[in-house]
Amino acid sequence: MDREQELPENRASPTDTMAVSSSAAAEALVSVLDRVHRAAERSSRVPDKIRLVAVSKTKPVSLVRQVYEAGHRCFGENYVQELVEKAPQLPEDIEWHFIGNLQSNKVKPLLSGVPNLAYVESVDDKKIANRLDSFVASIGRKPLKVFVQVNTSGEESKFGVEPSGCTEIAKHVCLNCPNLEFCGLMTIGMLDYTSTPENFKTLATCRTEVCKALGIPEEKCELSMGMSGDFEQAIEMGSTNIRVGSTIFGAREYPKKSSS
Ligand SMILES: *Cc1c(COP(=O)(O)O)cnc(C)c1O
């Protein structure tokens, strides 16, 4: 099949068509979207209800732009400084997701540096929720959408609230943070993918509890789960928001720690 025909209708008109049609990242995007559709169909889900966050961390703006020009608008980053540097160099209609650990003192640079920040997926305590809430109010921007991050793998290196604590934070966001919009729960599965089915199941169980406590239907509580190695499985297990980096942008290279 001609890959070109699978590109979304609304793709922006690229300034450099040659570069776009030969972009490996743009082709990888199309292939991921295709896999999303198939996984959705296998599990009788509506593909349009599954959001693909293209995770561009460590990747240059030029590469992000190629994926943008292929029609994609939703991108994720997990380092504040990197996002604050990249966002102003990219179109304003990008919907940015912040998916990394957020420290209180970074809320201000993040929100003032990225007006088109749509989501923070990594709220894992009341303090950061309060800080986000009051800063959103102080700059008068529209409510910020948030996910509560849950540590479903029990790995100490992972951020996120324990499953038993997710309801309390979700409640806090809903009841005490008028400038935040509670969207759902997020998790990172076991990094070697060995127990991601259990991690995903745990997140779905958390959702049941949260929805019961808040008196909201499950459709009002999204699940952000699934990365390059397990997004199809995540979709089959109910994910509504997948975060895919290396399968779109290529493997990441981290610079060796140097004297910078
Ligand atoms: C880096 C990252 C991803 C994407 O990981 P890939 O395996 O490259 O798809 C997803 N979620 C979070 C929170 C990340 O930090």
The ligand as an SDF file (V2000), in Angstrom:
LIG
                    3D

 15 15  0  0  0  0  0  0  0  0999 V2000
   10.3660    8.4830   27.5370 C   0  0  0  0  0  0  0  0  0  0  0  0
    8.9950    8.2420   28.0100 C   0  0  0  0  0  0  0  0  0  0  0  0
    8.0510    7.6060   27.1840 C   0  0  0  0  0  0  0  0  0  0  0  0
    8.3560    7.0700   25.7930 C   0  0  0  0  0  0  0  0  0  0  0  0
    9.1850    5.9590   25.8570 O   0  0  0  0  0  0  0  0  0  0  0  0
    9.5230    5.0680   24.5710 P   0  0  0  0  0  0  0  0  0  0  0  0
    9.8590    3.7530   25.1290 O   0  0  0  0  0  0  0  0  0  0  0  0
   10.6450    5.7320   23.8750 O   0  0  0  0  0  0  0  0  0  0  0  0
    8.3000    5.0310   23.7350 O   0  0  0  0  0  0  0  0  0  0  0  0
    6.7710    7.4490   27.6860 C   0  0  0  0  0  0  0  0  0  0  0  0
    6.4300    7.8790   28.9140 N   0  0  0  0  0  0  0  0  0  0  0  0
    7.3080    8.4970   29.7310 C   0  0  0  0  0  0  0  0  0  0  0  0
    6.8560    8.9550   31.0570 C   0  0  0  0  0  0  0  0  0  0  0  0
    8.6130    8.6840   29.3080 C   0  0  0  0  0  0  0  0  0  0  0  0
    9.4800    9.2930   30.1260 O   0  0  0  0  0  0  0  0  0  0  0  0
  1  2  1  0
  2  3  1  0
  2 14  2  0
  3  4  1  0
  3 10  2  0
  4  5  1  0
  5  6  1  0
  6  7  2  0
  6  8  1  0
  6  9  1  0
 10 11  1  0
 11 12  2  0
 12 13  1  0
 12 14  1  0
 14 15  1  0
M  END
$$$$
